[in-house]
Amino acid sequence: MIRMKIPLLIRKYSEGLKPFCELHIRYTPSTGRPVRGVCHAFVDTGSPITFISQTDANRLNIQPSKVSSRTMRIGGSPVLMYSVKNMKIKVMCEDNKTICDLSLPTIGLALPIPNNTQSIKNAKTLPSIIGVDMLKYHKLALYFDVANDISYLEKH
């Protein structure tokens, strides 16, 4: 059985080295034209959900459906987490030929709580996150060897 490897970047974030994945996003809003773009998401095994940050959402022009949101604590401060559908997420495997689809039925979109200084400040520095939901859904294992500068996701 051949296992696909998705290479990760090791970057400095929040006073340490962390694994990041280059995501190729295609978002089709209910009205308007499809949006395409790239973002780098932190692979965070401490996060239960995968979400796009406010910074990446603004850059890629991804708008939440304002119908429903829930308050969550991310990075120690509260944010409003919206659900976004119709988003395709793809990554390039280590052979630079194979494209792996990492889409989920819904992706979170983390936005600050209006008039909450802590939430607004945190949302500006928060990266997009690949959470445990995506790892489990796609049967991905994380390999992170910072001493040898090797990090990847492996699809089982």
C-alpha positions as CSV (number, residue, x, y, z in Angstrom):
1,M,0.0,0.0,0.0
2,I,1.4,3.4,-1.0
3,R,1.0,6.1,1.5
4,M,0.8,9.7,0.3
5,K,2.9,12.3,2.0
6,I,2.0,15.9,2.2
7,P,5.1,18.1,2.9
8,L,4.7,20.7,5.6
9,L,6.7,23.9,6.3
10,I,8.3,24.4,9.6
11,R,7.8,28.1,10.7
12,K,8.3,30.2,13.7
13,Y,4.9,31.0,15.4
14,S,4.0,31.9,18.9
15,E,7.5,31.6,20.3
16,G,8.2,28.2,18.8
17,L,8.6,26.2,15.6
18,K,5.3,24.8,14.2
19,P,4.2,22.7,11.2
20,F,2.3,24.6,8.5
21,C,0.6,23.3,5.4
22,E,0.1,25.2,2.1
23,L,-3.7,25.0,1.3
24,H,-5.1,25.7,-2.2
25,I,-8.6,26.9,-1.6
26,R,-11.5,27.3,-4.0
27,Y,-14.6,28.8,-2.4
28,T,-17.9,29.1,-4.2
29,P,-20.2,31.5,-2.3
30,S,-24.0,31.1,-2.7
31,T,-24.0,34.4,-4.7
32,G,-21.1,35.7,-6.7
33,R,-18.0,34.3,-8.4
34,P,-15.8,31.5,-7.1
35,V,-12.7,32.6,-5.2
36,R,-9.3,30.9,-5.5
37,G,-6.2,31.4,-3.4
38,V,-3.6,30.0,-1.2
39,C,-3.1,30.1,2.6
40,H,-0.7,28.5,5.1
41,A,-2.5,26.8,7.9
42,F,-0.9,25.7,11.2
43,V,-1.4,21.9,11.8
44,D,-2.7,22.1,15.4
45,T,-3.4,18.9,17.2
46,G,-4.8,20.9,20.1
47,S,-7.6,22.4,18.0
48,P,-10.7,20.3,17.6
49,I,-11.8,22.1,14.4
50,T,-10.3,23.4,11.1
51,F,-10.9,27.0,10.3
52,I,-9.8,29.9,8.2
53,S,-8.5,33.0,10.0
54,Q,-9.9,36.5,9.6
55,T,-6.7,37.6,7.9
56,D,-6.9,34.8,5.2
57,A,-10.7,35.2,4.8
58,N,-10.2,39.0,4.2
59,R,-7.4,38.4,1.7
60,L,-9.3,35.7,-0.1
61,N,-12.7,37.5,0.1
62,I,-14.4,34.7,1.9
63,Q,-17.6,35.9,3.6
64,P,-19.4,33.9,6.3
65,S,-23.1,33.2,6.2
66,K,-24.1,35.4,9.1
67,V,-27.0,33.1,9.9
68,S,-25.4,31.2,12.7
69,S,-22.2,31.3,14.7
70,R,-21.0,30.1,18.1
71,T,-18.5,31.6,20.5
72,M,-15.3,29.6,21.0
73,R,-12.1,30.2,22.8
74,I,-9.1,30.1,20.4
75,G,-5.7,31.1,21.6
76,G,-7.0,32.1,24.9
77,S,-9.6,34.6,23.7
78,P,-13.2,34.4,22.4
79,V,-14.0,34.5,18.7
80,L,-17.2,34.0,16.7
81,M,-16.9,30.7,14.7
82,Y,-19.0,30.6,11.5
83,S,-19.6,27.6,9.3
84,V,-18.6,27.8,5.7
85,K,-19.8,25.4,3.0
86,N,-18.8,25.0,-0.6
87,M,-15.1,25.3,0.1
88,K,-12.6,22.9,-1.6
89,I,-9.2,22.5,-0.1
90,K,-6.4,20.8,-2.0
91,V,-2.7,20.2,-1.2
92,M,0.2,19.0,-3.3
93,C,1.9,15.7,-2.3
94,E,5.6,15.3,-2.0
95,D,6.0,14.0,-5.6
96,N,4.8,17.5,-6.8
97,K,2.4,15.7,-9.2
98,T,-0.4,14.2,-7.0
99,I,-3.1,16.5,-5.7
100,C,-4.8,15.5,-2.5
101,D,-8.3,16.7,-1.7
102,L,-8.6,17.7,2.0
103,S,-12.1,19.2,1.8
104,L,-14.5,18.9,4.7
105,P,-18.3,19.2,4.6
106,T,-18.0,22.5,6.5
107,I,-15.0,24.7,7.5
108,G,-14.9,27.2,10.3
109,L,-14.3,30.9,9.8
110,A,-13.0,32.6,12.9
111,L,-14.0,36.3,13.3
112,P,-13.6,38.6,16.2
113,I,-16.5,39.5,18.5
114,P,-17.5,43.1,17.8
115,N,-16.6,45.5,20.7
116,N,-14.4,42.9,22.4
117,T,-10.9,44.3,22.4
118,Q,-9.2,41.0,23.3
119,S,-11.1,39.2,20.6
120,I,-10.3,41.8,18.0
121,K,-6.6,41.8,18.9
122,N,-6.3,38.0,18.9
123,A,-8.1,37.6,15.6
124,K,-5.5,39.8,13.9
125,T,-2.7,37.4,14.8
126,L,-4.5,34.1,14.6
127,P,-3.4,31.8,11.7
128,S,-5.7,29.5,9.8
129,I,-5.7,26.1,11.5
130,I,-5.9,22.5,10.4
131,G,-7.5,20.8,13.3
132,V,-8.1,17.2,14.6
133,D,-11.4,17.1,12.6
134,M,-9.5,17.2,9.3
135,L,-6.8,14.8,10.5
136,K,-9.4,12.3,11.5
137,Y,-11.8,12.7,8.6
138,H,-8.9,12.2,6.0
139,K,-7.0,9.6,8.1
140,L,-3.9,11.8,8.3
141,A,-0.9,11.2,10.6
142,L,1.4,14.1,11.5
143,Y,5.1,13.6,11.5
144,F,7.1,16.5,13.0
145,D,10.9,16.2,13.5
146,V,12.0,19.7,14.1
147,A,15.6,18.6,14.9
148,N,16.0,17.4,11.3
149,D,13.7,20.0,9.7
150,I,11.3,17.2,8.5
151,S,7.5,17.5,8.7
152,Y,4.7,16.0,6.8
153,L,1.2,14.6,6.9
154,E,0.8,11.0,5.8
155,K,-2.5,9.7,4.4
156,H,-3.4,6.2,5.5
